[in-house]
Structure formats: structure tokens, C-alpha cells
Amino acid sequence: MHLTPAARVLAAGAALCALTLLSACGGGSGPRPDTAASKAAVSPRSMRYDTLPGMPPLLDPKDAYAADRPGRLSPVVKDFPSRVYVPNTNSNTVTVIDPATYKVIETIPVGAQPQHVVPSWDLKTLWVNNDRGHSLTPIDPSTGKAGEPVPVHDPYNLYFTPDGKYAVVMASLDRQLVFRDAHTMKTAKAVPVSCYGVNHADFSLDGRYFIVSCEFSGELLKVDTARMEVVAQQKLPLKGAMPQDVKMSPDGKLFYVADMQAGGLWILDGDTFGTPRFLATGRGCHGLYVSRDSRTMYVTNRGEGTISLFDFAEDRLTGKWSLPGGGSPDMGGVSADGKVLWLSGRYNSEVYAIDTRTGAQLARIKVGSGPHGLAVYPQPGRYSLGHTGIFR
């Protein structure tokens, strides 16, 4: 008997759903996993029925993003001022934008090479990933004020396990996945990887594994969340592949991996971790963002200044928006009401605000040099899985 991830969530979470929902709202290289062992290490859909212990059940097992509807803010963040936080990698600053006026209201000095601004699992803190500064700068989103940096080595990117227990540091140059206490950032386990450039990830519907992209060796990893171990690894079927952002489909069946070199998406079944298929989108395919109705994925094509629209249900591209005069759309997020897509212009020292109904550019705002993983905050959702905001 084969059960989908949705069925597993239903079977495991029904009895605890009401109670959990109430509480949830308040260096070095390692060996490459053996192919046969990799396939056996994580059970297929038919073998696993429960979610990761401690993970809040989904509001809708058929839609991982059901908690992300327009304006559905957690009580934790409902009084936070709406802001756009832009890490400027080359300027060592974070630019703060008021989305109501499209004006820069503050510039915050941080550590060397800030790459991403990441909401914490409990939604209370924004962590600035100072990659070469080897630190995380906390920002209080209720006040917009930065706190004392926390020493963390090589934090290129940052994620949180679905149970809220661990932060997962993507230590790209160290070639490690570092599991740390989600609050103190004390190391719990450092996991060496044999690929190069670990950078982006997303978690399965049941939270028991996550898929990681390795930019510089063109590989993907599958990591067991509870065991904190790499259990499978594959090379993408294209010489020179450069995988970037990773995002799961609303029903949990598929993972999409942006590839900057290939100019499109790799689409694979996360449970079987088989050979992916490819869908071309545009030059420099880089960032992936889900619309507030869970129907569309916005795909940034950094090398050509466009955003492709992918329809989940139809499994196809339905349109493409072009930035007037070009640009380099990179990372970002969707406004709380779902009406504006905010993106950094990586090579143009600017940020773009785009109307999600028409694709029209609403604003183009000058910021520091090398703007990268900007965060729109607050956003709807009960908890954050990290990056620039993966909320469930």
C-alpha cells in the first residue's frame, strides 16, 4: 500500500492537530554515501507514516503553504512594522526599506559579506548571515534594532528544522552542514559533505528529510533530519550545473531546484530521489517563491532580468515578466498581502518591487553593493524554516 506524504501527515497528526495548532500559533570532507545504502537509508512513501516528532501538523496536508494566506499573521508578529531587509554583501550593511513608501529608512552596519536575512523558527528574530565575518547579527523585528553578533563560522545560509530544535548552517566553504541549537547557536553536530558549495535547501512535507543544493559541484544531497546525516547524493545530469534555490511543491510530491548555469529548474521526487527532469526558464535561474494562494511559483532569472511564472497544478510555465531596462533579480519574498514580489538586484545595487497581478514594476530602489538574500517581514505563517522566509 502506497501512502502519499499528505496521507502520512493525516494518519499521524489528526489526534494532535488541534492542540498543536493552538500552541504553534502563540571543515573537512566526508565519504560519498554508497548508492545502494543511500536508497535504503530513507524509507519510501509506503514505509513512513508519521511526521518529525515535535513538528506542528500542517493546516492542510494537501498544501504545505496553507498557513501562508494573505494577512494570516501569527500573533507573534502581528504588531511588527512591515519592512524589507536587504543584506548588501559588498557593503557589509543591511538596508531597511519601508514598503508603504518604497523609501530607505535605515542602513545597519553588520559583519563581512552578509548573504541572507533569515527569520528564526519562532518568528521573533531576524538573523543576518555574515559569511566572511563568521557571525550572525540578530535584528529585533519589533524595533528594527540590531543586537550583538553571535560567533558562527562560515554562515552562508541558515535553515531551521521543522520541530524548531535546530538551526542548520550552510557552511559553504567549510563543506559542512552544522546543526546548532536554534536559540543559542551552540553546535550540536557538524556534518562533513563531499560536495562543494552547499547553499540552499527545503524540507519534506513530513519534515523527516531535506534536499540541499551544492552549487560548485553540481550536486544534490538528501539529509535525514532526525539523524542529522547525509543519506543520499546525486550529480545533476548536466556538465557545469550550478544548483541554487530549492522549493517543495504544495502537495509535497516534488522538489524544484533552480540552476543558474542550466537556466531552468530541475524537478525531482524527493522521496525516491531519482533522476530529475529539466524545465528551461531563463538565463541565470536563481530564486523560487510561492504565491499566497499556493498556485504559482515565481522564478527569478538573474542573467536576463526576468521572472518566470510556474503553475504547480498545470506543471508548466504560464508567463514571464521582464524588468524595464533589465536588471538582475535574485532573492526576495512576497508581501504579507501577496500583492508585491520583492527582489534584490544582485549586480545593480537595487531592489525591485513587482506587482504580482500584472508583473509591472512598482519601484526600483537604490541600496548598497551586492544586495542578496532580502527578507520581507513579517509574513504569514506559524513558523519559519529559514532562508529568506519559508513559512508553514
ChimeraX attribute file (.defattr): number of C-alpha atoms within 10 A of each C-alpha:
attribute: neighborCount
match mode: 1-to-1
recipient: residues
	/A:1	5
	/A:2	10
	/A:3	15
	/A:4	20
	/A:5	26
	/A:6	21
	/A:7	16
	/A:8	20
	/A:9	24
	/A:10	20
	/A:11	14
	/A:12	16
	/A:13	20
	/A:14	11
	/A:15	10
	/A:16	11
	/A:17	15
	/A:18	14
	/A:19	11
	/A:20	16
	/A:21	15
	/A:22	10
	/A:23	10
	/A:24	16
	/A:25	15
	/A:26	11
	/A:27	16
	/A:28	12
	/A:29	14
	/A:30	14
	/A:31	10
	/A:32	15
	/A:33	18
	/A:34	11
	/A:35	13
	/A:36	9
	/A:37	11
	/A:38	17
	/A:39	18
	/A:40	11
	/A:41	15
	/A:42	20
	/A:43	12
	/A:44	17
	/A:45	17
	/A:46	12
	/A:47	12
	/A:48	17
	/A:49	18
	/A:50	17
	/A:51	24
	/A:52	20
	/A:53	12
	/A:54	13
	/A:55	18
	/A:56	27
	/A:57	25
	/A:58	25
	/A:59	16
	/A:60	15
	/A:61	22
	/A:62	20
	/A:63	18
	/A:64	23
	/A:65	26
	/A:66	20
	/A:67	20
	/A:68	25
	/A:69	18
	/A:70	18
	/A:71	16
	/A:72	16
	/A:73	20
	/A:74	20
	/A:75	11
	/A:76	16
	/A:77	21
	/A:78	15
	/A:79	12
	/A:80	17
	/A:81	14
	/A:82	20
	/A:83	21
	/A:84	26
	/A:85	30
	/A:86	33
	/A:87	34
	/A:88	30
	/A:89	26
	/A:90	16
	/A:91	19
	/A:92	22
	/A:93	24
	/A:94	27
	/A:95	22
	/A:96	21
	/A:97	22
	/A:98	15
	/A:99	17
	/A:100	8
	/A:101	9
	/A:102	17
	/A:103	13
	/A:104	17
	/A:105	11
	/A:106	13
	/A:107	17
	/A:108	16
	/A:109	16
	/A:110	26
	/A:111	21
	/A:112	19
	/A:113	24
	/A:114	34
	/A:115	27
	/A:116	32
	/A:117	33
	/A:118	32
	/A:119	32
	/A:120	24
	/A:121	27
	/A:122	19
	/A:123	23
	/A:124	18
	/A:125	19
	/A:126	25
	/A:127	26
	/A:128	34
	/A:129	33
	/A:130	31
	/A:131	25
	/A:132	17
	/A:133	20
	/A:134	21
	/A:135	24
	/A:136	28
	/A:137	24
	/A:138	24
	/A:139	23
	/A:140	14
	/A:141	22
	/A:142	16
	/A:143	9
	/A:144	17
	/A:145	10
	/A:146	18
	/A:147	13
	/A:148	11
	/A:149	19
	/A:150	16
	/A:151	15
	/A:152	21
	/A:153	20
	/A:154	24
	/A:155	30
	/A:156	26
	/A:157	28
	/A:158	30
	/A:159	27
	/A:160	28
	/A:161	26
	/A:162	28
	/A:163	19
	/A:164	19
	/A:165	16
	/A:166	24
	/A:167	27
	/A:168	29
	/A:169	26
	/A:170	26
	/A:171	27
	/A:172	24
	/A:173	18
	/A:174	20
	/A:175	23
	/A:176	26
	/A:177	27
	/A:178	27
	/A:179	25
	/A:180	20
	/A:181	17
	/A:182	19
	/A:183	14
	/A:184	10
	/A:185	18
	/A:186	16
	/A:187	16
	/A:188	14
	/A:189	16
	/A:190	19
	/A:191	18
	/A:192	19
	/A:193	26
	/A:194	20
	/A:195	25
	/A:196	19
	/A:197	25
	/A:198	31
	/A:199	25
	/A:200	27
	/A:201	29
	/A:202	25
	/A:203	27
	/A:204	25
	/A:205	31
	/A:206	26
	/A:207	23
	/A:208	22
	/A:209	26
	/A:210	23
	/A:211	25
	/A:212	26
	/A:213	27
	/A:214	26
	/A:215	24
	/A:216	17
	/A:217	19
	/A:218	24
	/A:219	22
	/A:220	23
	/A:221	23
	/A:222	23
	/A:223	22
	/A:224	19
	/A:225	21
	/A:226	13
	/A:227	10
	/A:228	17
	/A:229	18
	/A:230	26
	/A:231	21
	/A:232	23
	/A:233	23
	/A:234	18
	/A:235	15
	/A:236	20
	/A:237	14
	/A:238	11
	/A:239	11
	/A:240	15
	/A:241	20
	/A:242	25
	/A:243	32
	/A:244	28
	/A:245	25
	/A:246	26
	/A:247	24
	/A:248	26
	/A:249	23
	/A:250	22
	/A:251	20
	/A:252	22
	/A:253	17
	/A:254	20
	/A:255	25
	/A:256	26
	/A:257	31
	/A:258	31
	/A:259	31
	/A:260	25
	/A:261	21
	/A:262	22
	/A:263	24
	/A:264	25
	/A:265	27
	/A:266	21
	/A:267	21
	/A:268	19
	/A:269	16
	/A:270	22
	/A:271	21
	/A:272	12
	/A:273	21
	/A:274	12
	/A:275	14
	/A:276	19
	/A:277	13
	/A:278	19
	/A:279	17
	/A:280	15
	/A:281	24
	/A:282	25
	/A:283	19
	/A:284	25
	/A:285	32
	/A:286	28
	/A:287	28
	/A:288	27
	/A:289	23
	/A:290	24
	/A:291	22
	/A:292	22
	/A:293	13
	/A:294	20
	/A:295	16
	/A:296	22
	/A:297	22
	/A:298	23
	/A:299	28
	/A:300	32
	/A:301	30
	/A:302	26
	/A:303	20
	/A:304	18
	/A:305	21
	/A:306	26
	/A:307	27
	/A:308	23
	/A:309	24
	/A:310	21
	/A:311	16
	/A:312	17
	/A:313	12
	/A:314	10
	/A:315	10
	/A:316	11
	/A:317	18
	/A:318	11
	/A:319	13
	/A:320	17
	/A:321	19
	/A:322	16
	/A:323	18
	/A:324	11
	/A:325	6
	/A:326	14
	/A:327	24
	/A:328	24
	/A:329	32
	/A:330	30
	/A:331	28
	/A:332	31
	/A:333	27
	/A:334	26
	/A:335	26
	/A:336	22
	/A:337	14
	/A:338	21
	/A:339	17
	/A:340	22
	/A:341	23
	/A:342	26
	/A:343	29
	/A:344	31
	/A:345	27
	/A:346	22
	/A:347	16
	/A:348	17
	/A:349	19
	/A:350	24
	/A:351	30
	/A:352	24
	/A:353	23
	/A:354	22
	/A:355	16
	/A:356	18
	/A:357	10
	/A:358	9
	/A:359	19
	/A:360	15
	/A:361	17
	/A:362	14
	/A:363	17
	/A:364	18
	/A:365	16
	/A:366	16
	/A:367	24
	/A:368	21
	/A:369	19
	/A:370	23
	/A:371	33
	/A:372	29
	/A:373	29
	/A:374	30
	/A:375	30
	/A:376	25
	/A:377	24
	/A:378	26
	/A:379	29
	/A:380	28
	/A:381	25
	/A:382	26
	/A:383	26
	/A:384	24
	/A:385	27
	/A:386	28
	/A:387	28
	/A:388	27
	/A:389	29
	/A:390	24
	/A:391	21
	/A:392	21
